[in-house]
């Protein structure tokens, strides 16, 4: 007796596969592979977000350094007649 996994038509990300008692190990391996692929995809997105955050952080650091240097230069120019 084979059972079919019901899939909503609005969710095309999942494929149908057989899950008969004899195919239980294969079904489990397939589900584990799907979960692993989703985890890898999420980790890739987190890495991309971290790279963007790091880029923003460096822009902020460079901006602060530029402001400090410009204030120092401005005070030097004000002191020298």
N, C-alpha and C positions, 0 to 999 in steps of 0.2 A: 504494500500500500504506500504509494508516494503522495506526499502532500506538497502543495505549492505554496510558496510564501506570497502572501497578498501584498501587492504594491499599488500605491495610489498612482493614478495616471498623471497627476500634477507633479510627481516627484520622479523625474527621469534619471536621477543619479544612481538609483539602485537597479540591479538586474535581478531577474527571477532565476532561481536555481532550485534543483530538486533537493529534497531533504528526507528521503526514505531512510528507514533504519540502517540499511546497508551503506548509505552515503553519508552517515552522520559525521564521520571524521572529515570527509571532504567538505561538508557544509560548515563544520567548525573552522577548518582551515581557511575557507573562503571568507567567513565573517571576520576571523582574526586578520586576514590580509586587508580587508576593507577598513577595519579599525586602524591598522598600522598605517595605511595610506592616508587616512584622514588625519592621524596624529602628525605625520610628516608634513602634510600640507599646512596644518596649524603652526607647527614649529617654523616653517619657512616664512609664514606671515609674521610671526613674532620677531624673527630675525630682521625682516624688512623694517618693521616698526622700530626696532632698536637702532638700526642704522640711521633712520630718519631722525630719531631722537638725539642720537650722538651728533649728527650734523647740526641740528638746531643748537645743541649745547656748545659746540665749538664756535658757531656764529655769535652766540651770546658772549662767550669768553673773549673773542676777538673784538666785539663791540665794546665791552667794558674796558679792555686794554686801550683801545683807541680813544675812548673818552678820557681816561686817566692821562694818557700821553698828550692829548690836545689841551687838557687843563694845565698840565705842567708846562707845555710850550707857551701857552697863553700867559701864565704867571711870569715866565722868563722874559717874554716880550714886553710885559707891563713893567718889569723891574728895570730893563735896559732902556734908557731914553733915546 
